[in-house]
């Protein structure tokens, strides 16, 4: 299995979260990568962070989001970032983080997070109307799909997560 560099940027190009992950495979939902417990990630140019839990990340085809499925003890079982469509290149996947997040907590709560940041950045970075519409549509779709446990949110991650835990 190959290693891939995962690079999230913010609108305008500044570096956001970035780390390495192991490509686990592909299925009908997209490309799955594994991040074992102890993975080192970095936000922008801040000091590195060690993640003390395993996770797998799904990069769907032609969709404006990514989804991390986290092993315990992480309180957020699923953490979806609203992004531009992930682009897979030579040993890397890149996308632009558009602020909004959809989380499903282990206790079943569903959270739409960072609406304030999304509103603020629409003004600060002059998001084009199409970016705003795509982000809002993706967030609404994710709230429904993650809440209803449909598509990749109904357990598709289990076989992938078992490869990194």
C-alpha positions as CSV (number, residue, x, y, z in Angstrom):
1,X,0.0,0.0,0.0
2,X,1.3,3.4,-0.9
3,X,1.6,6.5,1.2
4,X,-0.2,9.7,0.2
5,X,0.2,13.3,1.3
6,X,-3.1,14.9,2.4
7,X,-3.2,18.7,2.0
8,X,-6.1,20.9,3.1
9,X,-5.8,24.5,2.2
10,X,-7.9,27.5,3.0
11,X,-9.6,29.7,0.4
12,X,-6.8,31.9,-1.1
13,X,-4.2,29.1,-0.8
14,X,-2.9,29.2,2.7
15,X,-1.9,25.9,4.1
16,X,-4.3,24.3,6.6
17,X,-4.2,20.7,7.9
18,X,-1.6,18.4,6.2
19,X,-0.2,15.0,7.0
20,X,0.7,11.6,5.5
21,X,-1.7,8.7,5.3
22,X,-1.6,5.2,3.9
23,X,-3.9,4.5,0.9
24,X,-6.1,1.6,1.9
25,X,-8.2,1.2,-1.3
26,X,-11.2,2.4,-3.2
27,X,-14.9,1.4,-3.3
28,X,-18.1,2.9,-4.6
29,X,-17.8,5.7,-2.1
30,X,-14.3,6.9,-3.1
31,X,-10.7,6.6,-1.9
32,X,-10.0,5.5,1.6
33,X,-6.8,6.4,3.5
34,X,-5.7,5.2,6.9
35,X,-4.2,7.2,9.8
36,X,-3.0,5.1,12.7
37,X,-3.0,6.2,16.3
38,X,0.1,8.4,16.8
39,X,-0.1,10.0,13.4
40,X,1.5,13.4,13.2
41,X,-0.4,16.2,11.5
42,X,0.2,19.9,11.2
43,X,-2.1,22.9,10.9
44,X,-0.5,25.4,8.6
45,X,2.9,26.2,10.1
46,X,2.0,25.5,13.7
47,X,3.9,22.9,15.7
48,X,3.0,19.3,14.8
49,X,0.1,17.6,16.6
50,X,0.0,13.9,17.5
51,X,-3.4,12.3,17.0
52,X,-3.9,9.6,19.7
53,X,-6.6,7.8,17.9
54,X,-6.8,5.9,14.6
55,X,-9.0,7.1,11.8
56,X,-9.8,6.6,8.1
57,X,-10.6,9.4,5.7
58,X,-12.9,9.1,2.7
59,X,-12.2,11.2,-0.3
60,X,-15.4,10.9,-2.4
61,X,-15.4,11.3,-6.2
62,X,-16.9,14.6,-7.4
63,X,-18.3,15.7,-4.1
64,X,-17.7,18.9,-2.0
65,X,-16.7,17.2,1.2
66,X,-14.3,14.7,2.9
67,X,-15.1,12.5,5.9
68,X,-13.0,11.2,8.8
69,X,-14.2,8.2,10.7
70,X,-12.5,8.1,14.1
71,X,-11.9,5.2,16.4
72,X,-12.5,5.7,20.2
73,X,-11.6,7.5,22.3
74,X,-12.3,10.4,19.9
75,X,-15.7,11.9,20.8
76,X,-16.5,12.8,17.2
77,X,-17.2,9.4,15.5
78,X,-17.5,11.1,12.1
79,X,-16.0,14.5,11.2
80,X,-16.9,15.8,7.7
81,X,-15.2,18.9,6.3
82,X,-17.0,20.8,3.6
83,X,-14.3,21.3,0.9
84,X,-13.9,21.8,-2.8
85,X,-13.8,18.5,-4.7
86,X,-10.7,16.6,-3.6
87,X,-8.1,16.3,-6.4
88,X,-5.9,13.3,-6.5
89,X,-2.4,13.8,-7.9
90,X,1.0,12.2,-7.7
91,X,1.1,10.8,-4.2
92,X,-1.2,13.6,-2.9
93,X,-4.8,14.6,-2.4
94,X,-5.6,18.3,-2.1
95,X,-8.7,20.3,-1.5
96,X,-9.8,23.7,-0.1
97,X,-11.5,23.6,3.3
98,X,-14.6,25.8,3.2
99,X,-15.1,26.1,7.0
100,X,-18.3,24.3,7.6
101,X,-18.1,20.9,9.3
102,X,-20.7,18.2,10.0
103,X,-20.0,16.0,13.0
104,X,-21.7,12.9,14.4
105,X,-20.8,12.4,18.0
106,X,-20.6,9.0,19.7
107,X,-23.7,9.8,21.6
108,X,-25.6,10.3,18.3
109,X,-25.7,14.1,18.4
110,X,-25.4,15.7,14.9
111,X,-23.6,19.1,14.8
112,X,-23.2,21.6,12.0
113,X,-20.1,23.5,13.1
114,X,-18.3,26.7,12.1
115,X,-21.3,28.5,10.5
116,X,-19.9,31.7,12.0
117,X,-16.5,31.2,10.4
118,X,-18.1,30.3,7.0
119,X,-20.1,33.6,7.1
120,X,-17.0,35.6,8.1
121,X,-14.9,34.1,5.4
122,X,-17.5,34.7,2.7
123,X,-16.9,38.4,3.3
124,X,-13.2,38.4,4.1
125,X,-12.2,36.2,1.1
126,X,-15.0,37.2,-1.2
127,X,-16.2,33.6,-1.8
128,X,-17.8,33.3,-5.2
129,X,-21.6,32.7,-5.1
130,X,-21.1,29.2,-6.6
131,X,-18.7,28.2,-3.8
132,X,-21.2,29.4,-1.2
133,X,-24.0,27.5,-2.8
134,X,-22.0,24.3,-3.2
135,X,-20.8,24.5,0.4
136,X,-24.4,25.0,1.7
137,X,-25.8,22.2,-0.5
138,X,-23.0,19.8,0.7
139,X,-23.6,20.7,4.4
140,X,-27.4,20.1,4.0
141,X,-26.8,16.8,2.2
142,X,-24.3,15.6,4.9
143,X,-26.6,16.6,7.8
144,X,-29.2,14.3,6.2
145,X,-26.9,11.4,5.1
146,X,-24.8,11.3,8.3
147,X,-27.9,11.7,10.5
148,X,-29.8,8.9,8.6
149,X,-26.6,6.7,8.4
150,X,-27.0,6.3,4.7
151,X,-24.4,5.9,2.0
152,X,-20.8,5.8,3.4
153,X,-22.2,6.8,6.8
154,X,-23.9,3.5,7.5
155,X,-20.8,1.5,8.4
156,X,-18.9,1.4,5.2
157,X,-15.8,2.6,7.1
158,X,-15.7,-0.4,9.4
159,X,-13.6,-2.6,7.1
160,X,-11.2,0.2,6.4
161,X,-10.8,1.2,10.0
162,X,-10.1,-2.4,11.0
163,X,-7.0,-2.1,8.9
164,X,-5.5,0.7,11.0
165,X,-6.6,0.0,14.5
